[in-house]
Amino acid sequence: MENTGKRCPGCKRESCAGCGIFQKLNTNKQLRVNFPEGFRAEPGEGLGISFDVGTTTLAGMLWDLEKGALLDAETAANPQAAFGADVISRIQGANESEEKLRQMQRLLVEKLDELARRMLDRCASGEKGKENSQSKVKRAVAAGNTAMCEILLGITPKGLAKAPFTPDYRETVRVRGEDLGFSVLQAVELTVLPPIGGYVGADALAVYCYVNHMEKERSVLAVDIGTNGEILLQKGKEKYACSAAAGPALEGGAVRCGMRAAKGAVDMVSLRGRFPMEDIVCRVIGEEKPVGICGSGLVEALAALYKSGVLDHTGYLRTPQEARKAGVSERICRRIQAAGEERRFLLTDKDSPVYLFQEDVRHLQLAVGAIRAGMEVLLKKADIKAGDLDQIYLAGAFGCYLSMESSIAIGLLPDLPEKIRQAGNLAGTGAAMALLSAQTVREMERESREFVHVELAGEKAFQELFLVHMNFPPQNGTVMV
């Protein structure tokens, strides 16, 4: 955010780098997209729709192609969740039988059609207007991870089911909507953007499209944190990409009290007060009774428990007696409970309890270790240190809601707050750029072939770095043994 004399609506400073507070106010469904400097939309006719096809969430944006103006936006949960919450489950399901693949494709197509219908209905007046607006949609673009794009196209993702994990389509695919079963978009030419390689899909390519326009040939790392963490590194003309199988823990999955960011979810956790009165305080979405904890809350909970001394640097959840010896306040010590043969920590109150279990901490450490190790492997490949990077982009809707301070405290991100930019849904922005510019599509097609795709499973350094980064980094320069 440039210093324009106006105060940031988040932190109220006159100049900030797009702080986390600002990003939390900057919601995903806003009718504004910030294209990179230098991008120019190519005027067209009628309407167009850009889709970001995620494993968990689907997002669509309706555009006036002549003016390059955003008219409406809509999101929905991916209905394929019935076949599994993570991308591996979807791949297994699609490979199980042709019938199951068709079911998954139909659910996805129907939901994308529904998103289109909602946006068009809001932009039309009366039945005649609806018909006219529907007929004005001339083209659509879809970007998603490799598996989602293949299922959308009705391709069995065989190559993603086993090593060396290769995509089953390589180039841009253009197809009429009716050929995939679309109704609202049956007459529309749908362009499905190409993957980079393996699990690094068209959504990652769309992220790079934005980053490349912003940074040209500078040294930049872009990370989309999620179940399948996609990591891109540009060093001059060199380009590297990998995907880190982090699992669903950071998004609330595989955690006993985990849930999506919805009403009743704890989304912020912090320490309040000074010793000996220090305690844990939680914020709940919708200001309702807490029923669970979402990804941003989990990251902050880990950081708060580590900072207070409840967790040691290995992620071990101390007993109340051990915590007292480590200097933890009595109020926080009383939150540590025995649950059978394991321990848990009470984050909220006894009337509406939300717990973090020792097993949950381990799942979160695995996710943190995988993503951070993936970053470090690419940095080693390019022979560059994190401190020498010009910029680190934190992409994706989830990245907007992460606390920078907490993410650094648990080692998810390198300790370079001045270089980290929480950039939002860059995959959606990149897909929109492809919709509005044929030149951009050609550039993306070329760039998809310029990346060195790094398969982490075959990298010896990955396992070593993974074990290192499962532990939390030292606090205040303290050496951990």
N, C-alpha and C positions, 0 to 999 in steps of 0.2 A: 504494500500500500504506500503510495507516494505521499510526501508531506504537502498537502494542499491547503493547510490551515484549518481543515475540518477535523474534528475529533473522531476517533474510531468509536463506533457504537458499542464496542465490547469493553476495551480497557480504558477508554476515554482519553488516551494520549493523542497528541496531535499527529504523531508519526509512529507507526508500528509496522512490522513486516507481515501483516495479515495474521494477527495473533489468534491463539486458540479460542479465546472468548468471542472474537469477531466471527470466526468460522462457525461457532455453535449457533450464532444468530443468523448466519448465512445459510439458510435451509436449502435442502436438495430440490425442493419443488418451486423455487423462485423462477420468475419469468425473466431471467437475465443470465446470459452466458458471456463470460469474459474471454474473447478470443485473443490469441497472442498477437503482439505487435507485428505488423507486416502481413497478416493474413487478410486476404480479400475474397469475399464471396463472389461467385460468378453468377450474374443474374439469369434466372430461368423463368419458366412459366408454371403457374399453379402452386400447389402445396407439396410439401415433402415431409417425411417423418424419419427421424433418427432414433434407433433403438440401442440401448445398452442392455445386453442379455446376460444377466448375472445368474450364478447358481442359486442365490438366495432371493435377489431382488431384480425385477424388470423395470426399466425406465424408458419412457418415450418422450420425444419433443416434437411438436408440430411447428413447421416453418413455412413462412411465405417465401417462396423461392425467388420471386422477382425482387423483393426488398431485402432478402437475407435476414428477415425479422422473425424472432421467436414469438409464436402466437399462444402456445399452451404447452403444459408439461403434465405428465401423469406417471405414477409408479404403482407397482403391485407386487405381491409376493409371487415367486415362481411356483406354479402349481405342481411342478415335478417333485416337490418335497415329499409327496406320497411315496416316491420311489427311493427316498433317502435324502438326508440333509446335506451330504457332502458330494463332491464331484465324482469321487471314486465309486460311490454307491450307484450314481446315475450311469456311469460307464459300464459297470457290471450288469445293471438292469437292461441297458440297451443292447448288450452283447448276449443276453440270455436267450432272446427270441426276437424274430422279426415283428411279431405281434406286440411285444412290449415296447420295442423301438417306436412303432407307429403310434402307440398310446401316448408315449412321452412327447413325440412330435406334435400330435394333435392337441394335447393340453397346452403346449407352449404356443402354438399357432393361434389357438382360440383366445388365449390371454393377451397376446400381442394385438390381435384383432379388437379385443375389448378395450385395450388402452387407446387404440386409434379411434374407436367409436366414441369414447368418452370425450376425447379432445375435440373431435370434429363436431359433436353435438353442442359443446359449450361455445364453439365459434360460429354456430349457425343459428338462424332464427326461423322457426317453423319447419314443417316437414319438407317443403320444397327446398328450403335452404339446406337442410341436412343432405338431401340427395345431391344438390349442386356441390356442396363442399366435399362430399365423398368422391364425386367424379373428378374433382380438381386435384386429387392426390396423384401425382405423376410418378414419384419415385420414393424409395425408402432405402435406408442403409442400416445394417445391423453389425454390431461389434460385440463379441463375447469371448469367453474362454474357449479353447479349442473344442472341448466336449459339447458345450452348449450350441456352438455353431454347427457342429456335425449333426447333432440331434435335430436341430432346426431344419437342416437340409435333408434329413432322412438318411444320413450316412451312418452305418454301423461303425462305432469307434473302436475298431479292432486294434489299430496301432497304438492306442493309448492304454490298452489293457495289459500290455507286457513290455518289458525292456526290448529295445532301447527307447520306447515311448515316442513314436513318430505320428504326426498328424495324418489323417486319411484324406485330407484335401490340402492343397498347397497354395493355389492361386485364388484370386478374387473370383467369386461365383456370382453370376447374374441370372436371375430366374423370375418368372412371372409369379405373382402371388397365388393365383389359382392353382398352379402346379404343386404348391406346398399345402394347399387346403385353406388358404385365406378366403374370407368372405368379404369383409369390408375392403380389404386391400387386394382383391382378386385381380384387378386390372393393372396393378402397380408393378413396376420393375423393382425387385428387391436385390440390393447388392450386399453380399456377405463378404466382409473384408478378410484378408488372408491371415493366417497365424505366423508367428516367428519361428516356432519349432516346439515339439513336445507339448507340454502343458502351458507354454507361454503363447497365449492366443492373440486374436485380433484385438481384444480389449487392451492388452499390453502395447500392441502396435499403435493403437489410438492414443494411448498415454504418451508414447514416444513422439507421435506426430505433434502434439502440443509442445512437449519439452524441446524438441528440435527447433521449432519455430522460435522459441524463447531464447535458447542458449546457443544455437548454431554448433560450433565445434569446441565449446568449452568442456570442462570435466564435470560431469553431472551424474548423480545417482538418483534413480526414480524407483520408489517402492510402493507397491499396492498391497497392503497388509490384509490378509484374509485367510480362509481355509487353505487356499492355494496361493501363497504369497508370490507375486511376480516381481522380479527385480531386474532392472535395466541399468546398464552403465555405459556412458559415453565418455571416451577420453580422446579428444580430437576427432579423428576420423574412425577410430576404433569403436566397435559396438559389441557389447556382451549382454547376454540375457540368460536367466535361469528361473526356475520355479521351485519354491521351497514348500514341501508338504507339511504345513504347520498344523493341520487339523483344525477342528472347529472351536477349540477352547477359547481363543481370543475373541470370538464372536458369541460366546455364551454357551456353546455346545460342549459336551463332555464334562460339564461342571454341574454338580448336583443341584445348585440353586440357580443355574444359568438360564438366561432367556434373551430374547431379542429386545432391542431398545423400544419398548412400548410402555404404556401406562402401568405403573406399579414396579418398574424396573429401577433398581439403584444404578444411577449413571455417574455419580461422583462420590468419592470417598476421600476424606481428609482428616488430618490431625488438628485438634483445636485445644487451646489452653496450654499452660506450661506445667512442667513437672512441679509438684506431684498431682496436679489436677488434670493433666492431659488425657484426652479421650478421643475416640473415633466418632466422626460425624458423617452421615450419609445424606445425599440428596436423592429424591425419588421423582421420576418422571410423572407429571400430572399431579404432583403433590398429594398422592394417594397413599394408602397403606402399602408398604413394600411386599412384593410377592416373589422377587428374584433379583438377579443382578446381571446386567448386560456387559458387553465387551469393554467399554470405556471405564465402567465401574470396577471391573476386574483388574485392569491395569493399575488404576489408582489404589485399589485395595492392596495389591501386592506391594506397591511402593510405600504406602503408609505403614504396613506391617513390618516391612524391612527397615524403614527409617526409625520406627519406634523401638525396634529390637525384638518384636514378637517372632520374626523370622530371622534366621542367621543367613550368611551369604550363600549357603548351599540350598536354601529354601526350607530348611528344617523348622517346623513349627514347635517352638519351645513349650515346655510345661509351665504352669503358673510359677512354680518354684524357680525354674531356670530363667524365666522372664524377669522375675524380681531381681535375681542376681545380676542380670544384664542391664538393670536400671530402668525397667519398664514401669510406668505408673500403675498404682493399684487398680485404678478404674479399668485400665486396659487388661491387666492380668486377670481380672474377674470375668472377662469375656472369653477366655480360653477354657474350653470344656472338654470333657472326655465323652466320646460317643462309642461305647463298646471298647474295642481295642485300638481305636484311632482317636485323634484329636480334631477339634473343629474350633473355629473362631466365630463368635456372634458379632456380626457387623451392625445389626439394627437393634431392636429391642425384643424382649421375650414375648410380647403380645403378637408381634408380626415378625417372626424370626427369619433372617436370611443369614446363612452360614457360609463360611469358606473352610473347606476340609483340607487336610494335609494332601489327600489324593488330588484335589483340585489344583493345589499349588504345583504339584508335579506335572500335571497336564499343561498348565500355563507355562512352566519352565521349558517343556519340550517345544512348545510353539515359539517361544522367544528365542530359544537356542537355534531352531531351524532357520528362522528368518534372518537372524543376525549372522549366522554362519554362512548363509547364502550370500549376503552382502560382502562378507570378508573374502569369500572365494573369488568373487568377481573382481574385487580390488586387487587381489594377488595376481589374477590373470592379467590385469592391465598394468601391473607393477606401479600402483599408485596407493598412497595412504589416504585414509578418510579425511584427514586434516588438510590435504592438498586439493580436495574437491572444491569447485566453485559454488556448487549448490546441491542440496539434497531435497528432492520433491517427495512429499508424502501424499500419495494419490488415493483416491477412493473415498466413498462416503464415510466409512469407518474412521479413516485417517483424520477427518475433520474434527471428530469428537474426542480424539486422544489427547490427554494432557502431555505436552512436550516434556515437562519436568519429570513426570512419573515414568514416561517411556524411557527417558535417559537413565533414571534411577535404577530401573530393573534391567538395563542393558539391551532393551529392544532397539534403541537407536544410539548411534555414537554421540558422545558428549560435545556436540557442536551446535548448540541452539541457534546461534547467529546464522548458520547456513541452512537450517531446515525450514522448508516452506510447506505449510499445510495447504495444499492446492485444490482439494475437493475432487469432484468426479471428473477427472481428466479423460477417462475412457468415453464418457458421454459427450464431452466437448470435442474430442477427436473424431467421434462418429459424426457429429454435426458438421465438422469441418469437411469430412469426406462427402457428406450429402450436398454441401453447398459449393464444392469445388472439385471438378473432374481432375484438375491439376494435382490437387492434394491426394486423390486416390492413386494417381500414377506415382507420386512420390512415395506413398506408403507401400505400394507394390515393390518398388525398387529397394526401399529400406528394409523390408521384411527379409530380403535375400542377403543383406549386408551384415546381419548380426551373426556373431559366433554364439551358437546355442550351447550352453554348458549344462550337461546332465550331472547333477550333484551326486547322484548315487555312484557315479564312476570316479569321483574325485576323492583321493585319499585325504586331502587336507580338510574336506568337509566334516568327516567324523571327528577329527581332532578339534576343530573349531567349534563344532556342535557341543561337545562335552565342556569346553571352556566357557561358552556363552550360556550354558544352562544355569551356571552360577551367577549370582548378582554381582555387579562390579563393586569395588571397595567404596566405602563412604568417606568423603572428605580426605581422600588420599591415604586412608588406612590400608595397610597390607593385610590381606586375609590369608590365614593358614589353616 
